[in-house]
Amino acid sequence: MSDLPADVQQIRQQLQTALEQAAQWQQRYESQAQRSSSRVSHHPSTASEPPSSQPDRTQTIPAEIRQVTDVTELQGQLAQAQSQIAQLTAALAQEQANHAKTRQNLTNALADAIENLTRLRNQPPKTP
């Protein structure tokens, strides 16, 4: 029983760290999504809105943690935060993959356009 306060403190620290990491990953995801969105903004039919941002929870974490005294509840919150980190990491990876694919498609389209323009310029003029 004497280790309970130390366990609670350790779990609070882990929860704090996990929530901060989740906020950082969410910020990274949103900034990447915003950059991707701004690059295709001239094509409104293909531009997608970035996910709505959640308020920064790092300001309210200490109060929330201080209110929790049950180790099991803290572990549940930690698991939730870690799950959110995993989801945001996966979403960021998917967004980066989509961005890379879009960049490759645009590069290919530009190369094709340059090739066609070069071919048209090198053709002899047609005489009517």
Summary of the structure (lengths in Angstrom):
residues: 128
radius of gyration: 24.9
end to end distance: 98.9
largest distance: 99.0
contacts: 279
relative contact order: 0.13
helix: 77%
strand: 0%
